[in-house]
Amino acid sequence: MAAGVGYAWDAYLVTSRGSVPMDKNMKPIIDQVWAKSNRSPFDKREEDDLPEPPDDWRKQMHTMAAAMFQQLGIATKGEVG
């Protein structure tokens, strides 16, 4: 995140077979993980802070990313394609 740029952002998965927009459900999780990871351990939480990421955020991200790979016809680990 660059200062002065704003909060709106887009993301795409780019591969040798093409690109696909990131699943819209991934963005809030990424925002939550970033906010938690970027917070100083000395800062107190504010009322308007983003909520903590879900406990299974890694699993959710993996599932959504696998669906994006499938959309592109790219095999993921453990699949033959």
Wavefront OBJ file of the C-alpha trace (Angstrom):
o trace
v 0.000 0.000 0.000
v 1.392 3.342 -1.006
v 0.611 6.503 0.929
v -1.851 8.792 -0.802
v -3.150 6.178 -3.223
v -6.398 5.223 -1.473
v -7.972 1.980 -0.346
v -9.546 0.551 -3.515
v -7.502 -2.172 -5.187
v -7.800 -4.927 -7.784
v -5.910 -8.183 -8.012
v -5.450 -10.783 -10.705
v -3.873 -14.210 -10.783
v -1.417 -14.128 -13.675
v -0.109 -17.388 -15.145
v 1.405 -18.574 -18.405
v -2.123 -19.551 -19.508
v -3.705 -16.194 -18.860
v -5.052 -14.081 -16.062
v -8.244 -14.135 -14.060
v -9.604 -11.587 -11.589
v -9.189 -12.600 -7.968
v -12.321 -14.035 -6.386
v -14.179 -11.106 -4.782
v -14.396 -13.073 -1.521
v -10.581 -13.153 -1.231
v -10.143 -9.394 -0.977
v -11.778 -8.884 2.449
v -9.704 -11.735 3.893
v -6.500 -10.272 2.470
v -7.448 -6.877 3.920
v -8.069 -8.434 7.345
v -4.808 -10.394 7.321
v -2.878 -7.301 6.182
v -4.476 -5.118 8.869
v -3.622 -7.652 11.584
v -0.072 -8.251 10.323
v 0.675 -4.573 9.795
v -0.557 -3.472 13.251
v 1.971 -2.553 15.889
v 1.756 -4.847 18.911
v 1.561 -1.669 21.015
v -1.480 -0.179 19.254
v -4.867 -0.659 20.843
v -7.707 -1.807 18.623
v -10.083 0.932 17.533
v -13.823 0.568 16.971
v -13.432 1.074 13.220
v -10.600 -1.473 12.828
v -11.229 -4.338 10.450
v -12.267 -7.548 12.190
v -9.663 -10.253 12.781
v -9.324 -12.680 9.859
v -11.247 -15.942 10.285
v -9.346 -18.756 11.983
v -9.439 -20.803 8.769
v -8.411 -17.943 6.470
v -5.570 -19.986 4.941
v -7.935 -22.837 4.070
v -10.464 -20.400 2.596
v -7.792 -18.729 0.474
v -6.465 -22.092 -0.706
v -9.951 -23.235 -1.713
v -10.660 -20.043 -3.650
v -7.231 -20.085 -5.327
v -7.727 -23.739 -6.352
v -11.033 -22.765 -7.985
v -9.259 -19.983 -9.868
v -6.602 -22.441 -11.094
v -9.337 -24.851 -12.150
v -11.026 -22.046 -14.097
v -7.760 -21.617 -16.013
v -7.350 -25.376 -16.489
v -4.184 -25.532 -14.372
v -3.692 -28.587 -12.163
v -2.930 -27.907 -8.516
v -0.782 -29.980 -6.176
v -2.130 -33.506 -5.949
v -4.066 -33.288 -9.224
v -3.188 -34.634 -12.635
v -3.939 -32.290 -15.470
l 1 2 3 4 5 6 7 8 9 10 11 12 13 14 15 16 17 18 19 20 21 22 23 24 25 26 27 28 29 30 31 32 33 34 35 36 37 38 39 40 41 42 43 44 45 46 47 48 49 50 51 52 53 54 55 56 57 58 59 60 61 62 63 64 65 66 67 68 69 70 71 72 73 74 75 76 77 78 79 80 81
